[in-house]
Amino acid sequence: MASDSKNKNWLGYAAYFVVITVLLLYFLFPADSMEELLNSSVSRINPELSFKAEKIRPWIPAGLRIDSGQIYLAPSPEVAIFKSDNFYIAPHILKFLKGEYSADLEGNAYKGDISGTLHFAAADKDIASEITFRDFALGEYDFLAAKFKHRVTGSLSGEIIYSNESAGTAGGSGNIDLRLSDGRLQFKAPVFNIASLDLQSIKLEAKLNRREIAIVKAELQGSEVNGSMTGSIKLRKDIRQSQLNLRGTLEPLAQFYQNYPEIRELLKTMKKRVKRGQYFFTVTGTIGAPSFKLL
């Protein structure tokens, strides 16, 4: 009986110690230092990027919760490249003990869900990440609205795989697979009396190599227009100055001509090349000032 009583005392002491440790960790958590560490980690991926959050706190059993975190182009946090409502980081303890930083990621952003993994070694700048996101409301993405004069809405899902093998400012490499559903392109001002276009479904496959995105395949299916595109985008520090070199086809459907009968006559007078109902085009210039041309 005495032994049972002694064991109960030890269990009580252990539980008390755990509770006190958790409370101290929660209330004395070094949020500012953790934000600096996360900012440093983001900068390792790309020195042009910075991180800040409204609140960072520990998350039981082992991890972090980040409220209103955002990644932005330094030194201007006004428009974030990425902004989350809440985000959870759960480190892999065994890898951490080996000197490697590896963690699972999960959160909510732009009315959708995001999950993935992040890994980098403490001794160098090698970064690897795999991110999956579902049902992002593209109309909520302020960065796109700030950099692109027309408005794009819809539900965006996809996967991004990225690695940076000590590339530093030269950039990294990776694969991008995106899918847009229920999309719509709303022009800032009507183009040939067209105020918006139905982008019912878009599928995009691309590869990142250093500071160039190669568009492997981009396919559009809509109620008014179908299309396809390939080419490349050479990235610049100011995203608006990124160079476009894109080529593709547009296929106006019966619904398009029914909604805009004057366009058919306009295309005839322009004598643009048409093959199996498709028109060919190029997009050059920059993201901030693109130049569209029918061939």
Backbone as numpy.savetxt, mean C-alpha at the origin, in Angstrom:
# Nx Ny Nz CAx CAy CAz Cx Cy Cz
-0.29 -31.25 53.89 -1.11 -30.04 53.89 -0.26 -28.78 53.89
0.83 -28.85 54.69 1.74 -27.70 54.75 2.37 -27.44 53.40
2.68 -28.57 52.69 3.29 -28.45 51.37 2.31 -27.81 50.39
1.03 -28.21 50.47 0.03 -27.61 49.59 -0.12 -26.12 49.86
-0.10 -25.76 51.15 -0.22 -24.34 51.52 0.96 -23.54 51.01
2.15 -24.17 51.10 3.36 -23.47 50.63 3.32 -23.26 49.12
2.83 -24.30 48.40 2.73 -24.17 46.94 1.74 -23.08 46.54
0.63 -23.02 47.31 -0.35 -21.98 47.03 0.24 -20.60 47.24
1.08 -20.47 48.29 1.74 -19.18 48.54 2.64 -18.80 47.38
3.42 -19.78 46.88 4.32 -19.49 45.76 3.53 -19.11 44.51
2.43 -19.81 44.28 1.58 -19.47 43.13 1.01 -18.06 43.27
0.64 -17.71 44.49 0.13 -16.37 44.74 1.18 -15.31 44.50
2.44 -15.59 44.97 3.54 -14.65 44.74 3.82 -14.50 43.24
3.80 -15.64 42.53 4.08 -15.60 41.09 3.02 -14.80 40.35
1.75 -15.05 40.71 0.66 -14.31 40.07 0.76 -12.83 40.36
1.09 -12.50 41.61 1.25 -11.10 42.01 2.37 -10.44 41.22
3.50 -11.18 41.06 4.65 -10.65 40.33 4.28 -10.39 38.87
3.54 -11.35 38.27 3.14 -11.20 36.87 2.24 -10.00 36.70
1.25 -9.85 37.58 0.31 -8.73 37.50 1.04 -7.40 37.64
1.94 -7.31 38.64 2.70 -6.06 38.85 3.57 -5.75 37.65
4.23 -6.79 37.10 5.09 -6.58 35.93 4.29 -6.07 34.74
3.12 -6.66 34.51 2.27 -6.24 33.39 1.80 -4.80 33.59
1.38 -4.46 34.82 0.92 -3.10 35.09 2.04 -2.08 34.90
3.25 -2.42 35.40 4.38 -1.50 35.23 4.72 -1.35 33.76
4.70 -2.47 33.03 5.01 -2.41 31.60 3.99 -1.54 30.86
2.73 -1.65 31.25 1.67 -0.92 30.57 1.75 0.58 30.87
1.91 0.92 32.17 1.86 2.34 32.56 3.20 3.05 32.39
4.30 2.30 32.42 5.63 2.92 32.27 6.24 2.60 30.90
5.39 2.18 29.97 5.88 1.79 28.66 6.52 2.99 27.94
7.77 2.84 27.43 8.47 3.96 26.77 7.97 4.19 25.35
6.80 4.80 25.23 6.16 4.97 23.92 7.02 5.82 22.98
7.63 6.89 23.50 8.44 7.77 22.65 9.65 7.02 22.07
10.30 6.23 22.93 11.45 5.46 22.46 11.03 4.43 21.42
9.87 3.80 21.64 9.39 2.81 20.68 9.04 3.47 19.35
8.46 4.68 19.39 8.16 5.38 18.14 9.44 5.71 17.39
10.50 6.09 18.11 11.79 6.36 17.47 12.35 5.10 16.83
12.20 3.95 17.53 12.68 2.69 16.98 11.92 2.31 15.71
10.61 2.47 15.72 9.81 2.17 14.54 10.12 3.12 13.40
10.34 4.38 13.72 10.71 5.36 12.70 12.05 4.98 12.06
12.99 4.52 12.90 14.29 4.08 12.39 14.13 2.87 11.49
13.23 1.95 11.87 13.01 0.74 11.07 12.42 1.10 9.72
11.47 2.04 9.70 10.87 2.47 8.44 11.92 3.15 7.56
12.78 3.96 8.16 13.83 4.65 7.41 14.83 3.67 6.81
15.00 2.51 7.46 15.89 1.51 6.92 15.33 0.93 5.63
14.03 0.83 5.54 13.41 0.37 4.30 13.62 1.39 3.19
13.42 2.66 3.53 13.62 3.75 2.57 13.95 5.02 3.35
15.15 5.59 3.18 15.54 6.78 3.95 14.63 7.98 3.74
13.81 7.95 2.71 12.92 9.08 2.44 11.63 9.00 3.26
11.42 7.89 3.97 10.19 7.67 4.70 10.36 7.90 6.19
9.28 8.33 6.84 9.26 8.51 8.29 7.96 7.94 8.85
7.95 7.77 10.18 6.80 7.15 10.85 6.41 7.97 12.07
5.12 8.05 12.33 4.63 8.62 13.59 3.30 7.98 13.92
2.89 8.07 15.20 1.65 7.45 15.65 1.01 8.31 16.72
-0.32 8.20 16.80 -1.05 8.91 17.85 -0.80 8.27 19.22
-0.70 6.92 19.23 -0.50 6.22 20.49 0.12 4.86 20.24
1.10 4.47 21.08 1.72 3.15 21.03 1.69 2.57 22.44
1.24 1.32 22.53 1.16 0.69 23.85 1.43 -0.80 23.72
1.82 -1.46 24.83 2.08 -2.90 24.78 0.78 -3.67 24.59
0.90 -4.86 23.99 -0.26 -5.70 23.75 0.03 -7.10 24.24
-0.79 -7.59 25.17 -0.60 -8.89 25.79 -0.97 -10.00 24.78
-0.18 -11.14 24.70 0.91 -11.49 25.62 2.26 -10.86 25.28
2.54 -10.63 24.02 3.83 -10.02 23.66 3.67 -9.32 22.33
3.63 -8.00 22.38 3.48 -7.26 21.14 3.16 -5.81 21.38
2.84 -5.12 20.28 2.53 -3.70 20.33 1.21 -3.43 19.64
0.48 -2.44 20.14 -0.68 -1.91 19.45 -0.38 -0.46 19.09
-0.60 -0.13 17.82 -0.35 1.22 17.32 -1.67 1.81 16.87
-2.05 2.94 17.44 -3.28 3.63 17.04 -2.93 4.82 16.15
-3.64 4.91 15.02 -3.46 6.02 14.07 -1.99 6.19 13.68
-1.36 5.11 13.25 0.01 5.18 12.76 0.03 5.57 11.30
1.09 6.27 10.89 1.19 6.64 9.49 2.63 6.71 9.04
2.84 6.36 7.77 4.13 6.46 7.11 4.02 7.56 6.06
4.98 8.46 6.06 4.90 9.61 5.16 6.27 9.96 4.61
6.27 10.76 3.55 7.51 11.25 2.97 8.03 12.40 3.81
9.19 12.22 4.43 9.75 13.28 5.27 10.13 14.48 4.40
9.97 15.70 4.91 9.51 16.04 6.26 8.05 16.50 6.31
7.19 15.98 5.42 5.82 16.49 5.31 4.81 15.41 5.69
4.33 15.40 6.93 3.37 14.38 7.36 1.92 14.69 7.03
1.69 15.80 6.30 0.30 16.22 6.07 -0.50 15.15 5.32
0.12 14.54 4.30 -0.56 13.49 3.53 0.27 12.22 3.66
-0.30 11.20 4.29 0.43 9.96 4.55 0.43 9.04 3.33
1.56 8.37 3.09 1.60 7.32 2.07 0.76 6.14 2.52
0.80 5.86 3.83 -0.02 4.80 4.40 -0.46 5.22 5.79
-1.73 5.00 6.11 -2.26 5.37 7.42 -3.18 4.26 7.91
-2.97 3.80 9.15 -3.79 2.73 9.70 -4.64 3.25 10.85
-5.81 2.63 11.03 -6.64 2.94 12.19 -6.02 2.34 13.44
-5.71 1.05 13.36 -4.99 0.37 14.44 -4.13 -0.72 13.83
-3.06 -1.06 14.52 -2.09 -1.99 13.98 -1.46 -2.77 15.12
-1.27 -4.06 14.90 -0.68 -4.92 15.92 0.62 -5.53 15.38
1.67 -5.50 16.19 2.96 -6.10 15.84 3.28 -7.16 16.88
3.41 -8.41 16.45 3.72 -9.52 17.35 5.08 -10.10 16.97
6.15 -9.81 17.73 7.48 -10.28 17.39 7.64 -11.78 17.56
8.54 -12.36 16.74 8.91 -13.76 16.88 10.05 -13.83 17.91
9.74 -14.27 19.10 10.69 -14.19 20.22 11.96 -14.97 19.94
11.86 -16.19 19.41 13.04 -17.03 19.19 14.00 -16.38 18.20
13.46 -15.77 17.13 14.33 -15.10 16.16 14.94 -13.84 16.77
14.18 -13.17 17.64 14.68 -11.98 18.30 15.91 -12.32 19.15
15.90 -13.48 19.82 17.03 -13.91 20.65 18.26 -14.23 19.81
18.06 -14.51 18.51 19.17 -14.79 17.60 19.72 -13.52 16.95
19.17 -12.37 17.34 19.63 -11.12 16.76 18.91 -10.73 15.49
17.78 -11.36 15.22 16.99 -11.03 14.05 15.66 -10.44 14.49
15.22 -9.40 13.79 13.93 -8.79 14.08 12.90 -9.32 13.09
11.93 -10.05 13.60 10.90 -10.64 12.76 9.58 -10.56 13.50
8.52 -10.21 12.78 7.23 -10.01 13.45 6.08 -10.25 12.49
4.95 -10.65 13.08 3.70 -10.72 12.34 2.98 -9.38 12.47
2.31 -8.98 11.40 1.60 -7.71 11.36 0.12 -7.95 11.10
-0.72 -7.16 11.76 -2.15 -7.27 11.52 -2.82 -5.95 11.90
-3.78 -5.50 11.09 -4.43 -4.24 11.42 -5.58 -3.90 10.50
-6.07 -2.69 10.68 -7.17 -2.16 9.87 -6.77 -0.82 9.29
-7.07 -0.63 8.02 -6.74 0.63 7.35 -7.68 0.84 6.17
-8.10 2.08 5.96 -8.95 2.44 4.82 -10.18 1.52 4.73
-10.77 1.23 5.89 -11.98 0.40 6.01 -11.75 -1.04 5.59
-10.48 -1.47 5.49 -10.15 -2.84 5.11 -9.21 -3.48 6.13
-8.76 -4.69 5.82 -7.89 -5.45 6.70 -6.52 -5.63 6.06
-5.48 -5.73 6.90 -4.13 -5.92 6.43 -3.41 -6.89 7.35
-2.58 -7.77 6.77 -1.80 -8.72 7.55 -0.51 -9.03 6.80
0.46 -9.61 7.52 1.70 -9.96 6.86 2.82 -10.21 7.83
4.05 -10.23 7.30 5.24 -10.44 8.11 6.31 -9.43 7.71
7.19 -9.11 8.66 8.31 -8.21 8.43 9.55 -8.82 9.06
10.65 -8.81 8.33 11.89 -9.40 8.85 13.08 -8.55 8.44
13.96 -8.26 9.39 15.25 -7.67 9.03 16.27 -8.04 10.09
17.54 -8.13 9.67 18.63 -8.51 10.57 19.17 -7.25 11.24
19.59 -7.40 12.50 20.08 -6.25 13.26 21.42 -5.74 12.74
22.20 -6.63 12.12 23.57 -6.25 11.74 23.65 -5.49 10.43
22.61 -5.53 9.61 22.66 -4.86 8.32 21.31 -4.25 8.00
21.15 -3.84 6.75 19.92 -3.15 6.35 19.01 -4.03 5.50
19.23 -5.34 5.51 18.39 -6.22 4.71 16.97 -6.26 5.26
16.02 -6.09 4.37 14.61 -6.06 4.75 13.85 -7.06 3.88
12.90 -7.75 4.48 11.99 -8.61 3.71 10.61 -8.49 4.31
9.60 -8.38 3.46 8.24 -8.27 3.96 7.26 -8.88 2.96
6.17 -9.41 3.50 5.07 -9.91 2.70 3.78 -9.35 3.30
3.05 -8.57 2.53 1.86 -7.90 3.03 0.65 -8.30 2.18
-0.43 -8.64 2.84 -1.70 -8.93 2.18 -2.76 -7.98 2.71
-3.55 -7.39 1.83 -4.62 -6.50 2.28 -5.90 -6.80 1.52
-7.02 -6.55 2.19 -8.32 -6.89 1.63 -9.29 -5.73 1.79
-9.99 -5.43 0.71 -11.12 -4.49 0.73 -10.75 -3.10 1.21
-9.61 -2.58 0.74 -9.28 -1.18 1.01 -10.22 -0.28 0.21
-10.81 0.70 0.87 -11.66 1.68 0.19 -10.75 2.72 -0.46
-10.56 2.60 -1.78 -9.58 3.44 -2.46 -9.96 4.91 -2.39
-11.24 5.20 -2.27 -11.66 6.60 -2.16 -11.21 7.25 -0.86
-10.82 6.43 0.14 -10.34 6.95 1.42 -8.84 7.20 1.41
-8.16 6.83 0.32 -6.70 6.92 0.26 -6.30 8.35 -0.12
-6.00 9.17 0.88 -5.74 10.59 0.66 -4.51 10.84 -0.20
-3.49 9.98 -0.10 -2.25 10.19 -0.86 -2.52 10.16 -2.36
-3.35 9.22 -2.80 -3.69 9.14 -4.22 -4.46 10.37 -4.65
-5.40 10.82 -3.80 -6.19 12.00 -4.14 -5.33 13.25 -4.23
-4.27 13.32 -3.39 -3.40 14.50 -3.39 -2.46 14.52 -4.59
-2.08 13.33 -5.10 -1.10 13.25 -6.17 -1.72 13.09 -7.55
-3.00 12.70 -7.61 -3.66 12.42 -8.88 -4.89 13.31 -8.98
-4.99 14.09 -10.04 -6.03 15.12 -10.10 -7.42 14.53 -10.30
-7.51 13.29 -10.78 -8.80 12.64 -10.92 -9.04 11.71 -9.73
-10.30 11.40 -9.45 -10.64 10.59 -8.28 -10.93 9.15 -8.70
-10.30 8.20 -7.99 -10.52 6.78 -8.25 -11.13 6.16 -7.00
-12.24 5.46 -7.17 -12.89 4.78 -6.06 -13.00 3.29 -6.37
-13.30 2.51 -5.33 -13.44 1.07 -5.49 -12.84 0.34 -4.31
-12.91 -0.98 -4.36 -12.39 -1.84 -3.30 -11.12 -2.51 -3.80
-9.99 -2.27 -3.09 -8.68 -2.74 -3.53 -8.18 -3.86 -2.62
-7.76 -4.96 -3.22 -7.16 -6.08 -2.49 -5.89 -6.51 -3.22
-5.00 -7.21 -2.50 -3.81 -7.69 -3.17 -2.71 -8.12 -2.23
-1.53 -8.38 -2.83 -0.35 -8.80 -2.08 0.86 -8.02 -2.58
1.74 -7.68 -1.65 3.00 -7.02 -1.99 4.13 -7.76 -1.30
5.12 -8.20 -2.07 6.31 -8.86 -1.54 7.49 -7.94 -1.83
8.26 -7.62 -0.79 9.34 -6.63 -0.94 10.60 -7.11 -0.23
11.74 -6.84 -0.82 13.02 -7.09 -0.17 14.00 -6.00 -0.56
14.90 -5.70 0.35 15.90 -4.65 0.13 17.23 -5.19 0.62
17.99 -5.77 -0.28 19.25 -6.40 0.08 20.36 -5.36 0.11
20.38 -4.60 1.23 21.38 -3.55 1.42 21.40 -2.57 0.26
20.25 -2.36 -0.33 20.20 -1.47 -1.50 20.22 0.00 -1.13
19.86 0.29 0.11 19.87 1.69 0.55 18.97 2.55 -0.30
19.47 3.71 -0.69 18.66 4.65 -1.47 18.40 4.18 -2.89
19.11 3.10 -3.31 18.90 2.61 -4.67 17.56 1.91 -4.81
16.93 1.58 -3.67 15.64 0.93 -3.71 15.75 -0.56 -3.51
14.65 -1.27 -3.69 14.63 -2.70 -3.47 13.99 -3.41 -4.63
13.52 -4.65 -4.37 12.87 -5.44 -5.41 11.65 -6.11 -4.81
10.73 -6.51 -5.68 9.54 -7.15 -5.17 8.51 -7.39 -6.25
7.40 -7.97 -5.81 6.28 -8.27 -6.71 5.01 -7.62 -6.18
4.17 -7.16 -7.07 2.92 -6.51 -6.72 1.78 -7.18 -7.47
0.74 -7.57 -6.74 -0.43 -8.19 -7.34 -1.66 -7.50 -6.75
-2.35 -6.70 -7.56 -3.47 -5.89 -7.08 -4.74 -6.21 -7.86
-5.87 -6.09 -7.15 -7.17 -6.32 -7.78 -8.15 -5.24 -7.29
-8.72 -4.50 -8.23 -9.71 -3.47 -7.93 -11.08 -3.94 -8.40
-12.05 -3.87 -7.52 -13.42 -4.23 -7.90 -14.36 -3.06 -7.62
-15.45 -3.01 -8.37 -16.43 -1.92 -8.24 -15.77 -0.55 -8.36
-14.81 -0.45 -9.26 -14.06 0.80 -9.40 -14.74 1.82 -10.29
-14.37 3.07 -10.09 -14.87 4.15 -10.94 -13.84 5.27 -10.99
-13.60 5.78 -12.18 -12.71 6.92 -12.40 -13.57 8.15 -12.62
-13.44 9.13 -11.71 -14.21 10.37 -11.79 -13.26 11.50 -12.22
-13.51 12.07 -13.40 -12.64 13.12 -13.91 -12.87 14.42 -13.16
-11.78 15.16 -12.97 -11.89 16.46 -12.31 -12.77 17.40 -13.12
-12.62 17.33 -14.44 -13.50 18.07 -15.36 -13.87 17.11 -16.49
-15.09 17.17 -17.01 -15.51 16.22 -18.05 -14.56 16.22 -19.24
-14.30 15.04 -19.76 -13.45 14.86 -20.95 -14.37 14.37 -22.08
-14.53 15.18 -23.10 -15.47 14.87 -24.18 -16.85 14.55 -23.61
-17.29 15.35 -22.63 -18.58 15.19 -21.97 -18.68 13.94 -21.10
-17.56 13.27 -20.86 -17.54 12.09 -20.01 -17.11 12.52 -18.61
-17.99 12.40 -17.64 -17.68 12.80 -16.27 -16.98 11.70 -15.48
-17.28 10.43 -15.82 -16.67 9.31 -15.10 -16.72 8.06 -15.97
-15.87 7.08 -15.62 -15.84 5.81 -16.33 -15.96 4.67 -15.33
-16.69 3.64 -15.73 -16.84 2.45 -14.89 -15.59 1.59 -15.01
-14.88 1.37 -13.88 -13.71 0.48 -13.84 -14.11 -0.77 -13.05
-15.04 -1.50 -13.63 -15.68 -2.60 -12.90 -14.67 -3.54 -12.25
-13.61 -3.88 -12.98 -12.60 -4.79 -12.46 -11.26 -4.48 -13.09
-10.21 -4.35 -12.26 -8.85 -4.15 -12.75 -7.94 -5.16 -12.06
-7.12 -5.85 -12.84 -6.11 -6.75 -12.30 -4.74 -6.26 -12.74
-3.83 -6.13 -11.77 -2.50 -5.58 -12.06 -1.43 -6.49 -11.49
-0.46 -6.86 -12.34 0.74 -7.58 -11.91 1.95 -6.73 -12.27
2.82 -6.49 -11.29 3.98 -5.64 -11.53 5.17 -6.15 -10.74
6.37 -5.74 -11.19 7.61 -6.10 -10.50 8.39 -4.82 -10.21
8.92 -4.74 -9.00 9.76 -3.62 -8.60 11.22 -4.05 -8.67
12.04 -3.31 -9.39 13.48 -3.58 -9.48 14.22 -2.28 -9.28
14.83 -2.16 -8.08 15.49 -0.91 -7.70 14.45 0.20 -7.69
14.56 1.16 -8.60 13.63 2.29 -8.60 12.79 2.33 -9.88
12.43 1.14 -10.36 11.57 1.07 -11.54 10.51 0.00 -11.33
9.26 0.35 -11.63 8.16 -0.60 -11.59 7.84 -1.03 -13.02
7.97 -2.33 -13.28 7.62 -2.88 -14.59 6.20 -3.43 -14.53
5.32 -2.89 -15.36 3.94 -3.37 -15.41 3.91 -4.62 -16.29
3.81 -5.78 -15.66 3.78 -7.04 -16.40 2.45 -7.19 -17.12
1.38 -6.92 -16.38 0.04 -7.04 -16.97 -0.93 -6.17 -16.20
-1.73 -5.42 -16.92 -2.81 -4.64 -16.33 -4.03 -4.80 -17.23
-5.11 -5.32 -16.67 -6.31 -5.59 -17.45 -7.52 -4.92 -16.83
-8.28 -4.24 -17.66 -9.49 -3.54 -17.24 -10.71 -4.19 -17.87
-11.72 -4.44 -17.03 -13.02 -4.89 -17.53 -14.09 -3.99 -16.94
-14.87 -3.37 -17.79 -15.92 -2.48 -17.33 -17.16 -2.65 -18.16
-18.22 -1.99 -17.74 -19.47 -2.07 -18.51 -19.41 -1.20 -19.76
-18.47 -0.23 -19.78 -18.37 0.69 -20.91 -17.10 0.49 -21.72
-15.99 0.12 -21.05 -14.69 0.03 -21.71 -13.91 -1.16 -21.16
-13.24 -1.91 -22.05 -12.22 -2.88 -21.67 -10.86 -2.33 -22.08
-9.81 -2.81 -21.45 -8.49 -2.32 -21.81 -7.37 -3.16 -21.24
-6.16 -2.90 -21.70 -4.97 -3.57 -21.20 -3.80 -2.60 -21.30
-2.74 -2.86 -20.52 -1.60 -1.95 -20.51 -0.36 -2.67 -20.01
0.79 -2.29 -20.56 2.10 -2.74 -20.09 3.03 -1.52 -20.11
4.24 -1.69 -19.59 5.20 -0.59 -19.61 5.95 -0.49 -18.30
6.42 0.71 -18.00 7.23 0.90 -16.81 7.02 2.29 -16.21
7.34 2.39 -14.91 7.32 3.66 -14.19 8.65 3.81 -13.47
9.42 4.83 -13.82 10.69 5.10 -13.15 10.44 6.03 -11.97
10.68 5.52 -10.78 10.33 6.24 -9.56 11.32 7.36 -9.26
10.79 8.46 -8.74 11.59 9.59 -8.29 11.27 9.89 -6.83
12.13 10.65 -6.17 11.90 11.00 -4.77 10.56 11.70 -4.61
10.28 12.66 -5.48 8.96 13.28 -5.54 8.11 12.40 -6.44
7.14 11.70 -5.87 6.36 10.73 -6.62 5.71 11.36 -7.85
5.41 12.63 -7.79 4.78 13.31 -8.93 5.71 13.41 -10.13
7.03 13.33 -9.90 8.01 13.42 -10.98 8.38 12.06 -11.56
7.77 10.99 -11.07 8.06 9.65 -11.59 7.68 9.57 -13.07
8.58 9.00 -13.88 8.42 8.99 -15.32 7.57 7.82 -15.79
6.62 8.10 -16.70 5.71 7.09 -17.22 6.13 6.69 -18.63
6.11 5.40 -18.88 6.35 4.87 -20.22 5.42 3.67 -20.41
4.17 3.97 -20.74 3.12 2.96 -20.76 2.48 2.90 -22.15
2.04 1.69 -22.48 1.40 1.48 -23.78 0.26 0.47 -23.58
-0.87 0.70 -24.29 -1.97 -0.23 -24.09 -3.05 -0.10 -25.14
-4.18 -0.76 -24.87 -5.31 -0.75 -25.78 -6.58 -0.40 -25.01
-7.53 0.20 -25.71 -8.86 0.49 -25.18 -9.90 -0.07 -26.15
-10.91 -0.70 -25.59 -11.97 -1.25 -26.41 -13.32 -0.72 -25.92
-13.81 0.35 -26.53 -15.14 0.87 -26.14 -16.22 -0.16 -26.47
-17.10 -0.38 -25.52 -18.18 -1.36 -25.70 -19.48 -0.66 -26.13
-20.47 -1.47 -26.43 -21.74 -0.93 -26.93 -22.35 0.06 -25.94
-22.22 -0.24 -24.65 -22.78 0.64 -23.63 -22.11 2.01 -23.67
-20.82 2.03 -23.98 -20.09 3.30 -24.05 -20.63 4.16 -25.19
-20.76 3.57 -26.36 -21.26 4.32 -27.52 -22.71 4.74 -27.32
-23.46 3.92 -26.59 -24.85 4.28 -26.32 -24.92 5.48 -25.38
-24.03 5.52 -24.38 -24.02 6.62 -23.43 -23.42 7.89 -24.03
-22.45 7.73 -24.95 -21.75 8.88 -25.52 -21.68 8.73 -27.05
-22.79 8.90 -27.76 -22.81 8.68 -29.22 -21.89 9.62 -29.97
-21.63 10.81 -29.40 -20.78 11.75 -30.11 -19.32 11.29 -30.16
-18.93 10.40 -29.25 -17.54 9.93 -29.22 -17.23 9.09 -30.46
-18.18 8.27 -30.89 -17.94 7.44 -32.08 -17.61 8.31 -33.28
-18.40 9.38 -33.49 -18.15 10.27 -34.62 -16.82 11.00 -34.47
-16.49 11.35 -33.22 -15.22 12.05 -32.98 -14.04 11.15 -33.32
-14.12 9.89 -32.91 -13.02 8.95 -33.20 -12.89 8.72 -34.71
-14.02 8.70 -35.40 -13.96 8.54 -36.86 -13.26 9.71 -37.52
-13.57 10.92 -37.08 -12.94 12.10 -37.67 -11.45 12.18 -37.33
-11.07 11.64 -36.18 -9.66 11.64 -35.79 -8.86 10.61 -36.56
-9.56 9.65 -37.19 -8.92 8.62 -38.02 -7.83 7.88 -37.26
-8.13 7.53 -36.00 -7.19 6.77 -35.21 -7.27 5.29 -35.59
-6.14 4.60 -35.43 -6.08 3.20 -35.82 -6.96 2.35 -34.91
-7.78 1.50 -35.52 -8.64 0.62 -34.76 -8.48 -0.79 -35.32
-8.35 -1.77 -34.43 -8.16 -3.16 -34.84 -9.01 -4.02 -33.93
-9.96 -4.74 -34.52 -10.91 -5.57 -33.76 -11.59 -4.75 -32.67
-11.94 -3.52 -33.02 -12.65 -2.65 -32.08 -11.79 -2.02 -31.01
-10.46 -2.20 -31.07 -9.55 -1.68 -30.06 -8.76 -0.48 -30.58
-8.56 0.50 -29.72 -7.72 1.65 -30.01 -6.43 1.54 -29.20
-5.32 1.97 -29.79 -4.02 1.88 -29.15 -3.64 3.25 -28.56
-2.96 3.23 -27.42 -2.60 4.49 -26.77 -1.26 4.37 -26.06
-0.71 5.53 -25.72 0.49 5.62 -24.89 0.22 6.62 -23.76
0.90 6.41 -22.65 0.87 7.37 -21.55 2.33 7.68 -21.19
2.72 8.93 -21.38 4.08 9.36 -21.07 4.01 10.54 -20.09
5.14 11.22 -19.92 5.17 12.33 -18.97 5.42 11.81 -17.56
4.82 12.43 -16.57 5.01 12.07 -15.17 3.66 11.76 -14.52
3.72 11.18 -13.33 2.49 10.91 -12.60 1.75 12.21 -12.30
2.51 13.27 -11.99 1.89 14.56 -11.71 1.33 15.24 -12.94
1.92 14.95 -14.11 1.45 15.57 -15.37 1.52 14.53 -16.48
0.60 13.56 -16.47 0.63 12.51 -17.50 0.17 13.04 -18.86
0.66 12.40 -19.92 0.27 12.77 -21.28 -0.30 11.53 -21.97
-1.60 11.57 -22.28 -2.29 10.45 -22.92 -2.41 10.74 -24.42
-2.10 9.74 -25.24 -2.15 9.93 -26.70 -2.69 8.69 -27.37
-3.73 8.87 -28.20 -4.22 7.79 -29.05 -3.33 7.68 -30.27
-2.97 6.46 -30.66 -2.07 6.26 -31.80 -2.85 6.13 -33.11
